[in-house]
């Protein structure tokens, strides 16, 4: 199964990636055979992961979380999903990767995203200006 994951590096920074074999990829990071970024910051610790049914979903989530601030990543790690909207950077309209408030849009990775419950106020609410997008992946408790 595909995964998006986050590692805490020895310098306190975070590394976000995706893989189809989480156990193998973690071992690669620990031995220095993973990404160059983690090679210089070992040891690393797995602090968060999500499992997906498709590789493109895991990749899209990886790219989404990579764009987040350190504080927003920490909120995801601790499960503080209500803090995510207040920690958003709020990209300008039309910025790459921005999810529109229409019911269906296409992200730059070619992944179709469907809006879910409008007005729920969570970071995945398509009516929220900094929306992360998709209820279809069951990211929030508001999923119908």
Secondary structure, 3 states (H helix, E strand, C coil): CEEEEEEECCCCCEEEEEECCHHHHHHHHHHCCCCHHHHCCCCCEEEEEEEECCHHHHHHHHHHHHCCCHHHHHHHHHCCHHHCHHHCCCCCCCCCCCCCCCCEEECCCCCEEECCCCCCCCCCCCCCCCCCCCCCCCCCCCCC
